[in-house]
């Protein structure tokens, strides 16, 4: 039995409109299935159902628009199925562009903000420690929970929009203290012991973590104390891809790590060989193999990552036929476009993709050759999504391969 607060009953009774009443009724069934005893208010929502998967995507949102719905909390949109800002890059079905545009427009009619990014945490306004939110998109969920210390469960398509329309969610999952406690200690090889380049270390560490401790809340030991947000972003995105990782604690780094009681927890040791085996599985391409493109920004690139890439591109040029695509938000793309310091990026011919991710959106036009990336998430999903050979490697090796036109040693 769910103990309804006055606001919950008012939403169900239609006091805040028919759209909110319908959304609350759906959340009631969600809560009953999850054995919730009450609801909790959220401060923001991030919607994954804005990525077009078919007519049902539009039908669901249009019904709330027809009922006069408006979101009750600040609500941002995840990536779309296509970069409608650059339709000339689209290599998929032509009808996808107007369908995606309609879906985005319908969400905007409900009051959603068309950020169209998988990394909403890179915006200036971010959830605070302990704040309840309803975020969808796997890497956004794990980052918000782990790095920011906000509280969101793993929301999926349609439930996320219902949460935004009501401002309420069942008090279950990672909203609850007891479910945020570490369940396993994972000893990672240190950066030096792994002998893996730093920009690859976090991606493969996260990937192995997801494989070895799927669905658990791990307490990680051995990671650098100066681990950056971008590095933790890469770790979380990889673990969410390989093993549904939604929350991790890093000793001495993340905000809730110091509260964890770990003495009686089971211990899992990850070896350097585990990491190198993961790299091999995510990089099946061979030295000398033709390269079609370098795809970066999964999750979306931050301005700091753009600066790192820009510095690495000084006085470099790609071989004929090799393209570079970097996915990011509209906001960060505008910052890069307006800054003359990013001349090396432009001289290299990097294409900045907004609103989408290139492991989902069909953008790489050249049909032959491998696609290289620094993202374990891209390397995990890319072969199935876009039916291409994908190779995970360091940024420097990606760039050397781009210069050569073939996979570099």
Buried (B, 14 or more C-beta within 10 A) or exposed (E): EBEBBEBBEBBBEEEBBEBBBBBBBBBBEBBEEEEBEBBBBBBBBBBBBBBBEEEEBBEBBBEBBEBEBBBBBBBBBBBBBBBBBBEEBBEEEEEBBEBBBBBBEBBBBBBBBBBBBBBBBBBEEBBEEEBBBBBBBBBBBBBBBBBBBBBBBBBEBBBBBBBBBBBBBBBBBBBBEEBBBBBBBBBBBEBEEBEBBEBBBBBBBBBBBBBBBEEBBBBBBBBBEEBBBBBBBBBBBBBBBBBBBBBBBBBEBBBBBEEBEBEEBEEBEBBBEBBBEBBEBBBBBEEEBBBBBBBBBBBBBBBEBBBBBBEBBEEEEBEEEBBBBBBBBBBBBEBBEEBEEBEBBBEBEBBBBBBBBBBBBBBBEBEEBBBBBBBBBBBBBBBEBBEBBBBBBBBBBBBBBBBBBBBBE
